[in-house]
């Protein structure tokens, strides 16, 4: 496992080490192998790499991970629930079928071991009576992948049967990549507002709505945005939906942002300006500019 580092540092290290040919491939492979400092053959199919580097090495990787988690069943159940859900504490506890008291103890332990960290909604909900749970995020992308697609199927994997794990990943991989796209979008937004720097960024959520990107600039402007990880171009309706989400949250953004994997419709492009900013996949290249040896994070454990 890598030492305590930011997601952007992990991504830059991954990119420097493995030299991916395109940014979409980089994001998807990073969502699986990020934070481990393993050398990855980027010309190979991702599913093939998962089998050869992870599933076939299950016993060894499992042994290393359980040294950190101490094979605690409650922790493992919670981590799997966070990995496949929306990260909110209440829904994770419900999915894992563990009590609030057990869950809070496990969360405290896992945070102290640098496996997860809590994220809070950037603004309070309009209704002050609403108690909004924090979300739990993995500090290392690979650990999220492990507890989403490997740990739940340990019985068959350790017997050399990978079918169940591979089918689960195949069915949910697009949904799985979305969170990484969102988190790297936050880094992209931070890097892109140079004239009026971002001083705070995150997401907003309450019981009624969710906003992917919510940020404040040095001058006090509010930036709200949405991420679209889809093979379809983002349309004008995405902007309308974002404005509705902001209205429900009683927020009035000064700048609206759309980040789209597959580009934008002509109608949406026509709205681009000072108060509407559009970011495509190619813009993520700014996150890996001027890479050098100093960006590489050495692997602290086995390289497999």
WOHU-V800268 format. One record per residue. N is the residue number from 1. RES is the residue in three letters. PHI is phi in whole degrees, -180 to 180 (* if undefined). NEAR is the number of other ideal C-beta (glycine too) atoms within 8 Angstrom. D_CENTER is the distance of its C-alpha to the mean C-alpha in Angstrom with 2 decimals. Layout:
N;RES;PHI;NEAR;D_CENTER + N;RES;PHI;NEAR;D_CENTER
This chain:
1;UNK;*;10;17.53 + 2;UNK;-78;12;16.93 + 3;UNK;-67;6;18.29 + 4;UNK;-65;4;16.50 + 5;UNK;-143;9;14.67 + 6;UNK;-80;5;12.11 + 7;UNK;-62;10;8.92 + 8;UNK;-64;9;11.24 + 9;UNK;-62;10;14.00 + 10;UNK;-64;16;12.31 + 11;UNK;-67;15;11.51 + 12;UNK;-64;12;15.08 + 13;UNK;-64;14;16.54 + 14;UNK;-60;14;15.10 + 15;UNK;-66;13;16.45 + 16;UNK;-64;13;19.71 + 17;UNK;-69;10;20.30 + 18;UNK;-109;11;19.71 + 19;UNK;47;7;20.74 + 20;UNK;-66;10;19.00 + 21;UNK;-83;5;21.23 + 22;UNK;-146;6;18.83 + 23;UNK;-72;10;15.50 + 24;UNK;-64;8;14.20 + 25;UNK;-61;10;15.13 + 26;UNK;-60;14;13.55 + 27;UNK;-64;13;9.99 + 28;UNK;-69;12;10.68 + 29;UNK;-69;15;12.47 + 30;UNK;-65;14;10.11 + 31;UNK;-60;13;7.43 + 32;UNK;-94;12;10.58 + 33;UNK;-105;14;12.54 + 34;UNK;-59;14;10.63 + 35;UNK;89;14;12.34 + 36;UNK;-100;11;15.46 + 37;UNK;58;12;17.60 + 38;UNK;-87;9;19.07 + 39;UNK;-78;6;20.94 + 40;UNK;-118;10;19.74 + 41;UNK;-80;6;22.20 + 42;UNK;-69;10;20.28 + 43;UNK;-82;3;23.32 + 44;UNK;-88;7;22.84 + 45;UNK;-60;5;21.23 + 46;UNK;-61;9;17.80 + 47;UNK;-62;9;19.31 + 48;UNK;-65;8;22.25 + 49;UNK;-67;15;20.30 + 50;UNK;-61;12;18.50 + 51;UNK;-67;11;22.02 + 52;UNK;-74;8;23.75 + 53;UNK;-94;11;21.41 + 54;UNK;-113;13;19.82 + 55;UNK;-63;12;21.94 + 56;UNK;-75;7;25.22 + 57;UNK;-108;9;24.35 + 58;UNK;-51;12;23.20 + 59;UNK;-57;7;26.05 + 60;UNK;-74;9;25.40 + 61;UNK;-68;12;21.63 + 62;UNK;-57;10;22.19 + 63;UNK;-61;8;24.92 + 64;UNK;-68;11;22.86 + 65;UNK;-70;10;20.08 + 66;UNK;-70;9;22.83 + 67;UNK;-66;7;24.44 + 68;UNK;-83;9;21.58 + 69;UNK;-86;13;21.26 + 70;UNK;57;7;25.05 + 71;UNK;55;6;24.66 + 72;UNK;-72;9;24.31 + 73;UNK;-64;6;24.07 + 74;UNK;-64;12;22.83 + 75;UNK;-62;12;19.91 + 76;UNK;-65;12;19.08 + 77;UNK;-64;11;19.43 + 78;UNK;-65;16;17.19 + 79;UNK;-64;16;14.38 + 80;UNK;-66;13;14.73 + 81;UNK;-65;13;14.86 + 82;UNK;-68;14;11.62 + 83;UNK;-65;12;9.93 + 84;UNK;-104;9;11.58 + 85;UNK;-108;10;11.87 + 86;UNK;-89;5;10.60 + 87;UNK;88;9;10.43 + 88;UNK;-67;12;13.70 + 89;UNK;-59;11;16.22 + 90;UNK;-59;7;19.06 + 91;UNK;-69;11;17.56 + 92;UNK;-67;15;16.20 + 93;UNK;-64;13;19.74 + 94;UNK;-65;7;21.36 + 95;UNK;-65;9;19.54 + 96;UNK;-81;12;20.31 + 97;UNK;59;5;23.83 + 98;UNK;-127;10;24.15 + 99;UNK;-74;6;25.85 + 100;UNK;-59;6;24.53 + 101;UNK;-63;6;26.57 + 102;UNK;-62;9;25.33 + 103;UNK;-64;15;21.70 + 104;UNK;-65;8;22.16 + 105;UNK;-65;9;23.89 + 106;UNK;-65;13;21.20 + 107;UNK;-61;13;18.45 + 108;UNK;-60;8;20.76 + 109;UNK;-67;10;21.34 + 110;UNK;-67;13;17.77 + 111;UNK;-67;11;16.97 + 112;UNK;-67;6;20.14 + 113;UNK;-93;8;19.10 + 114;UNK;63;6;15.89 + 115;UNK;-92;12;13.81 + 116;UNK;-131;12;12.02 + 117;UNK;-145;7;12.32 + 118;UNK;-87;10;13.14 + 119;UNK;-125;10;11.97 + 120;UNK;-113;7;14.80 + 121;UNK;-57;12;15.51 + 122;UNK;-67;10;16.75 + 123;UNK;-125;8;20.07 + 124;UNK;-73;5;22.31 + 125;UNK;-66;11;23.01 + 126;UNK;-57;7;26.35 + 127;UNK;-88;6;27.98 + 128;UNK;-65;6;28.32 + 129;UNK;-80;4;29.18 + 130;UNK;-72;8;25.72 + 131;UNK;-97;4;23.86 + 132;UNK;-105;10;20.12 + 133;UNK;-65;8;18.06 + 134;UNK;-73;10;15.31 + 135;UNK;-107;13;11.82 + 136;UNK;-109;14;10.76 + 137;UNK;-120;10;7.62 + 138;UNK;-78;13;8.07 + 139;UNK;-78;10;9.39 + 140;UNK;-125;13;9.38 + 141;UNK;-54;15;7.27 + 142;UNK;-60;11;10.71 + 143;UNK;-65;14;11.41 + 144;UNK;-65;13;8.84 + 145;UNK;-60;14;10.49 + 146;UNK;-59;13;13.79 + 147;UNK;-81;14;13.82 + 148;UNK;-88;12;12.74 + 149;UNK;-124;11;15.21 + 150;UNK;-114;15;17.59 + 151;UNK;-53;9;18.61 + 152;UNK;-65;10;19.59 + 153;UNK;-115;11;21.91 + 154;UNK;-61;10;23.45 + 155;UNK;-62;6;26.98 + 156;UNK;-80;11;27.19 + 157;UNK;-63;13;25.13 + 158;UNK;-68;9;27.46 + 159;UNK;-93;6;30.35 + 160;UNK;86;5;29.14 + 161;UNK;-103;7;28.20 + 162;UNK;-100;10;24.78 + 163;UNK;-56;7;25.35 + 164;UNK;-63;9;23.51 + 165;UNK;-64;13;20.28 + 166;UNK;-68;12;20.42 + 167;UNK;-66;8;21.21 + 168;UNK;-62;11;18.34 + 169;UNK;-66;12;15.84 + 170;UNK;-60;8;17.97 + 171;UNK;-77;6;17.97 + 172;UNK;-124;11;14.30 + 173;UNK;-65;9;12.55 + 174;UNK;-62;7;12.21 + 175;UNK;-62;6;10.65 + 176;UNK;-66;13;8.27 + 177;UNK;-69;12;7.31 + 178;UNK;-57;10;6.91 + 179;UNK;-65;9;3.54 + 180;UNK;-64;14;3.10 + 181;UNK;-60;13;6.37 + 182;UNK;-64;13;6.10 + 183;UNK;-64;10;4.88 + 184;UNK;-73;14;7.41 + 185;UNK;-63;14;9.59 + 186;UNK;-59;12;10.12 + 187;UNK;-66;12;11.34 + 188;UNK;-64;14;13.40 + 189;UNK;-63;17;14.99 + 190;UNK;-58;11;15.93 + 191;UNK;-77;9;17.57 + 192;UNK;-86;10;19.29 + 193;UNK;-94;12;21.24 + 194;UNK;-84;5;23.80 + 195;UNK;-73;3;26.90 + 196;UNK;-135;7;25.53 + 197;UNK;-59;8;22.66 + 198;UNK;-73;12;19.69 + 199;UNK;-107;6;20.46 + 200;UNK;-155;7;17.79 + 201;UNK;-149;12;14.48 + 202;UNK;-178;11;11.99 + 203;UNK;-126;13;12.05 + 204;UNK;-122;14;15.12 + 205;UNK;-153;10;15.93 + 206;UNK;-144;13;19.21 + 207;UNK;-74;5;21.08 + 208;UNK;-113;4;21.88 + 209;UNK;-153;9;19.21 + 210;UNK;-147;8;15.72 + 211;UNK;-123;16;14.94 + 212;UNK;-60;10;11.57 + 213;UNK;-127;17;12.81 + 214;UNK;-136;14;15.65 + 215;UNK;-144;17;17.24 + 216;UNK;-127;10;20.69 + 217;UNK;-96;12;22.67 + 218;UNK;-59;7;25.41 + 219;UNK;-82;5;28.07 + 220;UNK;100;6;26.63 + 221;UNK;-73;9;25.27 + 222;UNK;-99;12;22.55 + 223;UNK;-113;18;19.85 + 224;UNK;-124;16;18.11 + 225;UNK;-150;16;15.94 + 226;UNK;-131;13;14.32 + 227;UNK;-112;12;11.94 + 228;UNK;-124;12;13.55 + 229;UNK;-98;9;12.07 + 230;UNK;-149;8;15.51 + 231;UNK;-84;4;18.57 + 232;UNK;-102;6;20.59 + 233;UNK;-65;9;21.31 + 234;UNK;-72;14;20.32 + 235;UNK;-110;9;23.56 + 236;UNK;-58;9;25.30 + 237;UNK;-62;6;24.45 + 238;UNK;-64;13;20.80 + 239;UNK;-69;12;22.35 + 240;UNK;-63;8;24.70 + 241;UNK;-64;9;22.02 + 242;UNK;-60;14;20.15 + 243;UNK;-65;9;23.54 + 244;UNK;-68;8;24.24 + 245;UNK;-61;13;21.07 + 246;UNK;-65;12;22.17 + 247;UNK;-61;8;25.67 + 248;UNK;-64;9;24.69 + 249;UNK;-87;13;22.96 + 250;UNK;57;5;26.10 + 251;UNK;-120;12;24.40 + 252;UNK;-122;5;26.00 + 253;UNK;-74;9;23.83 + 254;UNK;-84;7;25.72 + 255;UNK;-133;12;23.29 + 256;UNK;-106;13;21.23 + 257;UNK;-126;14;18.40 + 258;UNK;-121;17;17.26 + 259;UNK;-111;15;14.61 + 260;UNK;-132;16;15.45 + 261;UNK;-65;10;14.87 + 262;UNK;-111;10;18.51 + 263;UNK;85;7;20.41 + 264;UNK;-139;12;22.57 + 265;UNK;-70;9;25.83 + 266;UNK;-61;6;28.94 + 267;UNK;-63;8;29.36 + 268;UNK;-73;16;26.04 + 269;UNK;-58;9;26.76 + 270;UNK;-66;6;30.08 + 271;UNK;-91;9;28.50 + 272;UNK;-62;8;26.69 + 273;UNK;-177;5;28.12 + 274;UNK;-64;4;27.87 + 275;UNK;-104;6;26.36 + 276;UNK;-135;12;24.17 + 277;UNK;-117;9;21.87 + 278;UNK;-118;12;20.26 + 279;UNK;-126;12;17.69 + 280;UNK;-105;10;17.55 + 281;UNK;-57;10;15.85 + 282;UNK;-61;6;18.64 + 283;UNK;-67;9;17.73 + 284;UNK;-66;11;14.68 + 285;UNK;-61;8;17.50 + 286;UNK;-65;9;18.27 + 287;UNK;-72;12;15.37 + 288;UNK;-122;11;17.32 + 289;UNK;-77;6;20.81 + 290;UNK;54;3;23.52 + 291;UNK;-75;8;21.96 + 292;UNK;-149;6;24.40 + 293;UNK;-55;5;25.04 + 294;UNK;-69;4;24.08 + 295;UNK;-81;10;20.40 + 296;UNK;-76;9;20.49 + 297;UNK;-103;11;19.44 + 298;UNK;-65;5;21.88 + 299;UNK;-72;10;21.03 + 300;UNK;-90;7;22.30 + 301;UNK;-114;7;22.80 + 302;UNK;-74;6;24.00 + 303;UNK;-94;7;22.89 + 304;UNK;55;8;23.73
